[in-house]
């Protein structure tokens, strides 16, 4: 296995190099260069299995460091005809705020960016997980592994996945399952039965990104249950801030045929409704009345928030854009489903991916916390609580009934 480290501060890899060697990579197979110019020469002459790329890097050794150089290099590696394309790419930065634009570019390309720290070795653990995967795992081994019990798909790392990982389910450091996707493994106890769980987030919001990620993980992990937690907009007269919505059914409220009548553009709606798992819905209905249990779980939230009000079951529509216009929700409710309780951007993609999966298809459902009403009076401070609340409802459901549901 060959590793190329591109960083103008090689000293910070003092801890990493012996760990890599202990994992089975010979020191002769680890090259370190300090500029993009040197990196290009290296990958033109050797095939590297792993490229670790500092986001703030000079073009040549004598130049000043800039994030544009790493982004341009990443684009060349991704798009141009390098003979020796690195199999894996990990970005690294000690200041995510300064490098925010470059971090987004790495995310767009589905590559992970590690947060370097002199005091926290999490970045070393994640790098070693990647090295171990390349050395010892392949896709055949992944297929031979037993199916997991619960897969959790989140729209974004924060706040959705972050709140899921706060559930005390013995989470491990993220590991790669393919060239671009990392998952967190955990386990939970449900009435004396240990259930396996994996959690992952998409690189960006949206139905397409969710469907692609879900389909990939369905093939590799073969889950028995697929769930989504996160945040959504609520229908003002139907729900309150802090409510958690169980989506049933879900559909794309923008699906249809665009026509023109007397020079007036019209969208003829053709929604395709997909229901949630009937089995999961019946158990959600059972726990929805357990107010005292919910109050206790929600009391552990650390921060400001609207407080938990109610777990509600009803239709939730998915769209392709973030809404700040309350009229869109009103139109969707009036024209498509009068019982509509929420609008968001991912659930239909999740449901569609599961419904298109090969047999045996897993059970699928989604829980989302209401953080605003999709109007100009958005309450961004509610997002953290909404993500937290949806994750805690999932925790209550799985710990109480998970052994029955799988």
C-alpha positions in Angstrom: 0.0 0.0 0.0 1.3 3.4 -1.0 0.4 6.7 0.9 1.2 10.2 -0.3 1.0 13.0 2.3 0.9 16.6 0.8 1.5 19.0 3.6 3.9 21.9 4.2 4.0 21.0 7.9 5.3 17.4 7.9 6.1 17.5 11.6 2.4 17.1 12.6 2.5 13.5 11.2 4.9 12.4 13.9 2.2 10.5 15.8 0.5 9.1 12.7 3.5 7.5 11.0 4.3 4.9 13.6 0.6 4.0 13.8 0.5 3.5 10.1 3.7 1.3 10.3 2.1 -0.7 13.1 -0.9 -1.3 10.9 1.3 -2.9 8.3 2.5 -0.1 5.9 6.2 0.0 5.4 7.9 3.4 6.0 9.3 3.2 2.4 5.7 3.3 1.1 4.8 6.6 2.8 5.9 9.7 0.9 5.6 13.3 2.2 5.8 16.3 -0.1 5.3 20.0 0.8 3.7 21.5 -2.3 1.2 20.8 -5.1 4.0 20.9 -7.6 5.8 18.0 -5.8 2.5 16.2 -5.4 1.8 16.2 -9.1 5.3 14.8 -9.8 4.7 12.1 -7.3 1.4 10.8 -8.6 2.7 10.9 -12.1 5.4 8.4 -11.2 3.6 6.2 -8.7 0.2 4.8 -7.9 -1.0 5.8 -4.4 -3.8 4.1 -2.6 -4.3 7.0 -0.2 -3.7 10.7 -0.7 -3.8 12.9 2.4 -4.1 16.5 1.2 -3.6 19.6 3.4 -6.3 22.1 2.4 -4.0 25.1 3.0 -1.0 24.3 0.8 1.5 26.2 -1.4 1.7 25.7 -5.1 5.5 25.4 -4.9 7.7 25.1 -1.8 8.7 28.8 -2.0 5.1 30.1 -2.4 2.5 31.1 0.2 -0.1 28.6 1.2 -3.7 29.0 -0.1 -6.8 26.9 -0.2 -7.2 27.5 -4.0 -4.2 25.3 -4.7 -5.7 22.2 -3.0 -9.1 22.8 -4.6 -7.5 23.1 -8.1 -5.4 20.0 -7.5 -8.5 18.0 -6.3 -10.3 19.1 -9.4 -7.4 17.9 -11.6 -7.3 14.6 -9.9 -11.0 14.1 -10.1 -11.6 15.3 -13.7 -8.4 15.1 -15.7 -6.6 12.1 -17.1 -4.0 11.4 -14.5 -2.5 8.0 -15.2 -2.3 7.2 -11.5 -5.4 8.5 -9.8 -5.2 8.0 -6.0 -7.8 5.4 -4.8 -8.7 7.4 -1.7 -8.4 11.1 -0.8 -8.6 12.5 2.7 -8.4 16.3 3.2 -7.0 17.7 6.5 -7.2 21.1 8.1 -6.5 22.7 11.4 -9.0 25.5 10.8 -12.2 24.5 9.2 -13.6 28.1 9.2 -10.7 29.5 7.2 -10.9 26.6 4.8 -14.7 26.5 4.6 -15.0 26.9 0.8 -12.4 24.2 0.2 -14.1 21.9 2.7 -17.4 22.3 0.7 -15.6 21.4 -2.5 -14.2 18.2 -0.9 -17.7 17.4 0.4 -19.1 18.0 -3.1 -16.7 15.4 -4.4 -17.8 13.1 -1.5 -14.3 13.1 0.1 -13.9 13.5 3.9 -12.0 16.3 5.6 -10.3 15.5 8.8 -9.9 18.1 11.6 -6.3 18.1 12.7 -5.6 18.7 16.4 -2.5 18.5 18.5 -4.5 17.4 21.5 -7.2 15.2 20.0 -6.2 12.0 18.1 -9.6 11.5 16.4 -8.1 12.4 13.1 -5.4 9.8 13.5 -8.0 7.1 14.4 -10.1 8.0 11.3 -7.0 7.9 9.1 -6.1 4.5 10.5 -9.6 3.2 9.9 -9.1 4.1 6.2 -5.7 2.5 6.1 -7.0 -0.6 7.7 -9.9 -0.8 5.2 -7.6 -0.5 2.2 -5.2 -3.1 3.6 -7.6 -5.7 4.8 -11.1 -5.2 3.4 -12.6 -5.6 0.0 -16.1 -5.5 -1.3 -16.5 -9.3 -1.2 -15.9 -9.2 2.6 -18.4 -6.5 3.0 -21.1 -8.6 1.2 -20.2 -11.6 3.4 -20.8 -9.7 6.6 -24.1 -10.2 8.3 -26.8 -7.6 7.7 -27.1 -4.8 10.2 -30.3 -4.3 12.2 -30.7 -0.6 11.9 -29.4 1.9 9.3 -29.8 5.6 10.1 -29.5 8.0 7.2 -29.2 11.8 7.9 -29.4 14.7 5.6 -26.3 16.4 6.9 -23.5 15.9 9.5 -24.8 18.8 11.6 -27.1 19.0 13.3 -28.8 15.7 12.3 -26.0 13.1 12.5 -24.4 14.9 15.4 -27.5 14.4 17.5 -27.8 10.8 16.5 -24.3 10.2 17.7 -25.2 11.7 21.1 -27.5 8.7 21.7 -25.5 6.3 24.0 -25.3 3.4 21.6 -21.5 2.6 21.8 -20.6 4.5 18.7 -17.2 3.8 17.1 -15.0 6.0 15.0 -16.2 6.4 11.5 -15.0 3.8 9.0 -15.2 3.7 5.2 -17.5 1.3 3.4 -16.5 2.3 -0.1 -14.4 4.9 -1.8 -16.5 7.9 -0.6 -18.7 6.9 2.2 -18.0 6.7 6.0 -20.3 5.2 8.5 -20.4 5.1 12.3 -21.0 1.6 13.8 -22.9 1.2 17.1 -25.0 -1.2 19.1 -28.1 -0.8 21.3 -29.9 -3.0 23.8 -33.6 -3.7 23.3 -35.0 -5.8 26.1 -31.9 -7.9 26.4 -31.3 -8.2 22.7 -28.2 -6.5 21.2 -29.0 -4.8 17.9 -26.4 -3.5 15.4 -26.7 0.0 14.1 -24.9 2.1 11.5 -25.3 5.9 10.9 -24.3 8.0 8.0 -24.9 11.5 6.5 -25.1 12.7 2.9 -22.7 15.3 1.6 -25.5 17.8 1.1 -29.3 18.1 1.5 -31.8 16.8 -1.0 -33.8 13.8 -2.3 -31.2 12.9 -4.9 -28.3 12.9 -2.5 -30.3 10.9 0.1 -31.4 8.3 -2.5 -27.9 7.8 -3.8 -26.4 7.3 -0.3 -29.3 5.1 0.8 -29.0 2.9 -2.3 -25.3 2.4 -1.8 -25.7 1.5 1.9 -28.5 -0.9 1.2 -26.2 -2.9 -1.1 -23.3 -2.9 1.3 -25.0 -3.2 4.7 -28.3 -5.0 3.9 -30.1 -3.4 6.9 -33.4 -4.8 8.2 -34.7 -1.3 9.2 -33.8 2.1 7.6 -34.6 5.3 9.5 -34.1 9.0 9.0 -34.0 11.6 11.7 -33.5 15.4 11.3 -35.4 18.6 10.9 -38.3 19.9 8.9 -40.8 22.7 8.5 -44.3 22.3 10.0 -47.7 23.3 8.9 -48.5 26.1 11.3 -52.1 25.2 12.1 -51.3 21.5 12.4 -48.1 21.3 14.5 -46.0 23.3 16.9 -42.2 24.0 17.1 -40.6 21.1 18.8 -43.1 18.5 17.6 -41.6 15.3 16.1 -43.3 14.1 12.9 -43.6 10.5 11.7 -43.9 10.8 7.9 -46.7 8.7 6.4 -47.0 8.9 3.5 -44.2 10.9 1.8 -44.1 12.3 -1.8 -42.4 14.9 -4.0 -44.8 17.8 -4.0 -43.0 19.3 -7.1 -43.5 16.2 -9.2 -45.7 16.7 -12.3 -45.9 18.1 -15.8 -45.1 21.7 -16.6 -47.7 23.1 -19.1 -48.7 26.4 -20.6 -52.3 27.6 -20.9 -52.9 30.9 -22.6 -49.2 31.9 -21.9 -49.7 31.0 -18.2 -47.3 28.4 -16.9 -48.9 25.7 -14.8 -47.6 22.6 -13.1 -50.0 19.6 -13.3 -49.3 17.8 -10.1 -48.6 14.0 -10.3 -47.5 13.0 -6.9 -46.4 9.4 -6.1 -47.1 8.7 -2.5 -45.0 6.1 -0.6 -46.2 4.9 2.8 -44.0 4.3 5.8 -43.7 0.8 7.2 -47.0 -0.3 8.7 -45.2 -2.3 11.4 -43.2 0.7 12.5 -46.2 3.0 12.4 -48.2 0.8 14.7 -45.3 0.9 17.3 -44.9 4.6 16.9 -48.6 5.0 17.6 -48.1 2.9 20.7 -45.4 5.1 22.2 -46.9 8.4 21.1 -49.1 8.5 24.2 -46.3 8.0 26.6 -45.9 11.6 27.5 -43.9 11.1 30.7 -41.3 9.0 28.9 -40.8 11.7 26.3 -40.5 14.5 28.8 -37.8 12.6 30.6 -35.8 11.9 27.4 -36.2 15.5 26.1 -35.0 17.0 29.5 -31.4 16.0 28.7 -31.2 18.5 25.9 -28.3 21.0 26.6 -29.3 24.4 25.1 -32.2 26.6 24.2 -35.1 25.1 22.4 -38.9 25.2 22.1 -39.4 22.1 24.2 -41.1 18.9 23.1 -44.8 19.1 22.6 -46.1 16.0 20.8 -45.2 13.1 18.5 -47.5 13.3 15.4 -48.2 10.9 12.6 -49.2 12.3 9.2 -48.3 13.2 5.6 -45.0 14.9 5.0 -44.1 16.2 1.6 -40.5 16.5 0.1 -39.3 19.2 -2.2 -36.0 20.3 -3.8 -35.5 23.7 -2.2 -35.3 25.3 1.2 -38.5 27.2 1.8 -38.9 30.7 3.3 -42.4 31.3 1.9 -45.3 30.0 4.0 -47.6 30.2 0.9 -45.9 27.2 -0.6 -46.9 25.0 2.3 -50.5 26.3 2.2 -50.7 25.6 -1.5 -49.3 22.1 -1.0 -51.8 21.4 1.8 -54.8 22.8 -0.1 -54.0 21.3 -3.5 -52.3 18.0 -2.6 -53.1 16.7 0.9 -55.4 18.5 3.4 -53.9 16.5 6.2 -50.3 17.7 5.5 -48.3 18.3 8.6 -44.8 19.0 7.4 -42.4 19.7 4.5 -38.7 18.9 4.1 -36.2 17.8 1.4 -35.2 14.2 1.8 -37.8 11.6 3.0 -39.2 10.8 -0.4 -35.7 10.0 -1.7 -35.2 7.7 1.3 -38.5 5.9 0.8 -38.0 5.6 -3.0 -34.6 4.1 -2.6 -35.9 1.4 -0.1 -38.9 0.7 -2.2 -36.7 0.1 -5.2 -34.3 -2.2 -3.3 -33.9 -5.9 -4.0 -35.7 -8.4 -1.8 -35.8 -8.6 1.2 -36.7 -5.0 1.4 -36.1 -3.4 4.8 -38.8 -1.6 6.9 -38.5 2.2 6.4 -39.6 5.3 8.3 -38.6 8.9 9.0 -38.9 11.1 12.1 -38.3 14.8 11.8 -38.4 17.6 14.4 -40.3 20.8 13.5 -37.8 23.8 13.6 -39.8 26.4 11.7 -42.9 27.0 9.5 -41.1 27.5 6.2 -41.7 31.3 6.3 -39.6 34.4 6.7 -39.8 34.0 10.5 -37.5 31.1 10.6 -36.3 30.1 14.0 -32.8 28.8 13.3 -32.1 28.3 17.0 -34.7 25.6 17.0 -32.8 23.3 14.6 -30.5 21.8 17.2 -33.5 20.9 19.4 -35.5 19.5 16.5 -32.7 17.2 15.4 -32.2 16.2 19.1 -35.9 15.5 19.6 -36.2 13.3 16.5 -33.1 11.3 17.5 -34.5 10.7 21.0 -37.8 9.5 19.7 -35.9 7.0 17.5 -33.9 5.9 20.6 -37.2 5.3 22.6 -38.7 3.3 19.8 -35.7 1.1 19.2 -34.8 0.4 22.8 -38.4 -0.4 23.7 -39.5 -2.3 20.5 -36.4 -2.9 18.4 -36.2 -6.6 19.2 -39.8 -7.0 17.9 -39.2 -4.8 14.8 -36.2 -6.6 13.4 
